[in-house]
Amino acid sequence: MANLTFDQLPEAVNQLLTTVSRIEHLLLEKQYSEDNQGELLNVKEASSFLNLSVSTIYTKVCRGEIPALKPGRRLYFDKNELVHWIKSCRKKSNEELAAEARTIVSRNQPPFQRKRKAYRKI
């Protein structure tokens, strides 16, 4: 640590407060992720979380649409996986689709060309 003058104290205190708030933020994020990690839901809890009926949940699990755990006869759902599943089903907006179409068109790929076969007369 360097010796600070009286004039440098406000800046040093400001840096310390900023650093402490960053550390506090990181610790809270870590605690939140540890709390939510491994939170399992049963079928009724998953249906209320997803706002779907229980029969719809069973149908989607049977089709393999929803990630589920099945130790034995009961179904369990990881809450983080359900959130990820919901976010992965996001539909693109018209603006995103238009931008994607522009990038495809701008590639200027040559059109499909057929190779002509030379026919020999017999």
Long-range contacts (C-beta under 8 A, 24 or more apart in sequence): 36-79, 36-80, 37-80, 38-78, 39-78, 39-79, 39-80, 40-69, 40-76, 40-77, 40-78, 40-79, 41-76, 41-77, 41-78, 41-79, 41-82, 42-74, 42-75, 42-76, 42-77, 43-74, 43-75, 43-77, 45-77, 46-75, 46-77, 46-82, 49-79, 49-82, 50-82, 50-86
